[in-house]
Each structure stands twice: as structure tokens, then as C-alpha cells.
């Protein structure tokens, strides 16, 4: 594991999801956990969901429910969203 600044080792970082940024953080800190910014994740989901006109509102409702969830249940909510999307949403 890389150490910088007198032994400082970052554990997590919130990124915009760009591959170059994530690669840079991973190179600096080998064991870092990369957390994608919720806004950037939503923008990607929204851009895909625009093509699903009849599903757009439902997708948005479910994604924002995950955002509003308490931290202890967020992982469960993300799993529920993933399962729902696999069963209900098909992207061209």
C-alpha cells in the first residue's frame, strides 16, 4: 500500500466516475475504496432512462429513494434497485 504525507493513507474517495480519475486514485492508494458521486451516477442513469419514456419517472423515483435511504439500508436499497432494473428495464 502506498503511503504519502507522513504515513497518511486515504481509505475512500468520492469521484465523478471518470476512468482517468479513478485510475489515478487507485495508483496513489492501493487499497482505496472509490465511491462514485451520486449526482454523476444519476446523470448517467438519467441519460439512459430518457430513451425509456414510459419508465423514466419510475426509474427516477427508485433511484432517488436510494439516495434518501439511511446509510445502514443504502446497500440493500441499491441491491433492490439493481434487481428491479434487471427485471423491468431493457436498454435497446
N, C-alpha and C positions, 0 to 999 in steps of 0.2 A: 504494500500500500504506500502511495506517495505521501510525503509529509512536507508541508510548506509553512512558512511563517512561524518558526519556533515550535514545531510539532502539531500545528493546527491541522485537523483532518475534517473536512466537511462531510457531513453524513447525508444530507439531502440538498437538492437544488430544484427550484421551480423554473422550468424552461418554457420557451414558446413552441417547442416541438421541432424546431429546425434541426436537421441531421448534423450539420456542422457544429452547432452549439452543444448538442448532446455529446458528440464525439470529443469535443474539447474538454468538457467537464469530466467525462469518463477517463480521458488521458491524464488529467490533473489529479483525480482522486479515484483510485481503482475500485473502491467499494461504495462509491456514492450511489444513492438512490435518486433517479431522475423522476421528477414529478411534472407532468405536463400541466401548464397553465389551463385552468378550466375555461377561460374565455377563448383561448386559441383552440382548445378541443371542441368547444361549442361551435365556433366558426367553421371548422371542418365538417362537423356533423350537419350544421345548417346548410352549408353549400351542397352537400349530397342530398339532404332531405328536400331541398327545393324542387327536385325532379319528381318527388313523390307527393304531388299536390294534395291528394286525398289524405295522406298520412302526416303531412307537415305539422299540423297542430298537435297531433298525438305524440309525435316524436319529441317536439319541443317541450310539451308538458312533462313527459317522462324524464327527459334529460335534466330539466330544471328541478324536478323533485329530488334527483340525486344530489344536486348542488345544495339544496336546502336541508338535506339529511344531516343528522348529528354525526360527528366523526366516527362514533362506535358502530353505526349502522351503514356508513357510506359504502364500505366494501360489499356488503350484502346488497345494497341498492344498485351498485354498479353491475353486480352479477345478474340481478333481476332484469336490469335494462338490457344487458347483453343477450340474455335468453329470449326476452320479448322481441328484440330486434331480429334475432336469427329466425324466430318463428313468424314474424309479421311483416318484415321489411325486406324487399328484394331490390337491389340496385342493378339496374339494367344489366 
